[in-house]
């Protein structure tokens, strides 16, 4: 209005008419988004050049308007068409390398130009399977899956592990269309990831990965037809596109299904702790693919008499494992009291192959053929017509079970005993594969076979070792490397491995004084060693080559040394503390090729079983620390391929081949008892002294305590002995005492106590009598936190009869109590191991702990003092094995 009035004024002022021209200014500010052509130039709002970049006029990718420099914008929110304009899109014409997979045009697009990373630059062709050796490949662009066929053979379980290592699984077609894709990539007769595990009269096939029922089946008419007494697996029917059943132990080609899917797809990716194929949180694997510790959360179904071991969820093994404690046997869900520990005594050769013919222990250096479990049960393996058979004795070799066929098509086998009733067999198969089977009920039943590795050189044999819970499997690969595989959990659901050293023959060895130290040992004939300090999971450091040589070697470890023998008539001793040195020990009789096996106990006593050149089987004993063998003991006048292990009562158990049968004998190889290593403190009370003959914890008497005839005599009123502080710390340990009790009515008296009496700590562990249960031996501790909760047999023996009480304390907190070498109460785990610091701890004899010193008791009352005599007391720096406790009991207080 102001502009119109001004023009009129000019006209009036001049007295004549005046025409004035005027152009409206370009739109700006709020005019850019008001929907009005304010300047009248025909361009609306954000189309105005002057509005470019104005608030509200910036280009929006996916709005359907190509603006602000966009190369395209079709507004369909799709990043897989010719214009990626969905969420995070570019609004630039699609091209290879933009990071968006154009449907029907590209197989992949990783947004870079790096070759060989799974998606090729410029072409955007997927290359999953590059470098894997796959013989067939089919890529499903619609499903984003790649199917890889392999002509190399493996059992279905081993093939599934190989596929998992590629980020996938053994293929399982879910419909006819996917079956056609899988078959196009698969070699003839390739395995699929389906099996029926339940021995009943109905076929019910389930997927390996998720353990869910099969949603699609495509069997050849007449299939499946396999008997259901064992697991039935599935594969393609030769060159046909249909399926057939097959033996789950058979090695066949296979086809992997690789796909990058999120948590919950049933395939465990490297970044996932587990993947059970669902989004539930309470079934062992969370919706975020994190493992659930069923043991810690009490979600397990283990027996009260079993220990629970957690591990990541797997279709074959769930997420935890139950193992019956010492003194019980069963599958861990159900545990029943175990068998009594048998009495060992010498036994002449007896045939254990029964009526089965064609049995042999050949290739004994490849794998130990006899073992003893934690309850004294003997297990022996043999090859009969190429199949692995096992026999078991629970009465120290007096009787044996008939041979049971457990693994077909093998050329070598080994066995190791673990806890009571638990043993594992490993076998090298004719198809270049190693498998394992396990029993937890003294061989009454055996779990399904587990594949360990394919591409094995079976000539090198197979070796087994245990750290007390897990097993370690060793063998030579076709690449000429010695491989060590360690079980992830006691149920053997997963057994990953690693290459160690070059090898022709070799062994895997667990140091009994430190089970976290595992040695890979081999010969080529030069000796090769490599050490693992994490229980065999990795082998760091460099390779060691101690001086000396051996062929067709067999190895052992014990007493701080490695031992190796073989075709040469000698043994080399290699200190574990200095493994670049060796000592040559001569004196073995001449033997043939692959005719020797060697075994060492934890104290370093060594036995060599061999077939002499004259055809005899002999056992040769090397006492701990000795440099010369004892006189050989002849086992049998004719035999080959012996394998041996040390047994209780200073005996050697040996199995061997004689003609067409397998025999076993228990022989006493020498009269002196084997040493038990790890002794750090010893009080023998000889000559009236209270000296610690192996350490610095010398004692002093209080009250009326005195030493007489090599015994510490205690009246149960106020008598006791206290030692000087122990300089070194004590963690894992065994307390041992030979003791006579004056009367069985006393309650609470401390026999032998390790304590830290400082006010800030005030902790102790002790051998006590009658405190936990009247008339019984037990474990004493501060506030009873580590006391045994199960009673042993009531004591009936009194002075002067001596009994040996031994209590072991392991790193995992487990405690075992033995009386005269036999288990006294079931193993239990009350909590973490109590460690005693050097300079603070001391030892008491005759009283439970320092806090009660100064009180008075009575010889028959309920008080902290013990009435009786102590012949000898010892501390070992590790939990002794049951067989070592038996050895100590047999040797008596004067033995070592």
Buried (B, 14 or more C-beta within 10 A) or exposed (E): EEEEEEEEEEEEEEEEEEEEEEEEEBBEEEBBBEEEBBBEBEBBBBBBEBBBEBEEBEBBBBBEBBBBEBEBBBBEBBBBBEBBBBEEBBBBEBBBBBEBBBBEBBBBBBEEEEEEEBBBBEEBEBBBBEEBEBBBBBBBBEEBBBBBBBBBBBBBBBBBBBBBEBBBBBBBBEEEEBBEBBBBBBBBBBBBBBBBBEEEEEBEBBBBBBBBEBEEBBBBEEBBEBEBEBBBBBBBBEEEBBBBBBBBBBBBBBBBBBBBBEBBBBBBBEEBBBBBBBEEEEBBBBEEBEBBBBBEEEBBEBBEBBBBBBBBBBBBBBBBBBBBBBBBBBBBEBBEEBBEBBEBBEBEBEBBBBEBEEBBBBBBBBBBBBBBBBBBBBBBBBBBEEBBBBBBBBBBBEEBBEBBEBBBBBBBBBBBBBBBBBBBBBBBBEBBBBBBBBBBBBBEEBBBBBBBBBBBBBEBBBBBBBBBBBBBBBBBBEEBBBBBBBBBBBBBBBBEBBBBBBBBBBBBBBBBBBBBBBBBBBBBBEBBBBBBBEBBBBBEEEEBBBEBBBBBBBBBBBBBBBBBBBBBBBBBBBBBEEBEEBBEBEBBBEBBEBBBBBBBBBBBBBBBBBBBEEEBBBBBBBBBBBEEBBEBBEBBEEBBBBBBBBBBBBBBBBBBBBEEBBBBBBBBBBEBBBBBBBBBBBBBBBEEBBBBEBBEBEBEBBBEBBBEEBBBBBBBBBBBBBBBBBEBEBBBBBBBBBBBBBBBBBBBBBBBBBBBBEEEBBBBBBBBBBBBBBBBBBBBBBEEEBBBEBBBEEBEEEBEEBBBBBBBBBBEBBBBBBBBBBBBBBBBBBEEBBBBBEEBBBBBBBBBBBBBBEEEBEBBBBBBBBBBBBBBBBBBBBBBBBBBBBBBBBBEBEBB
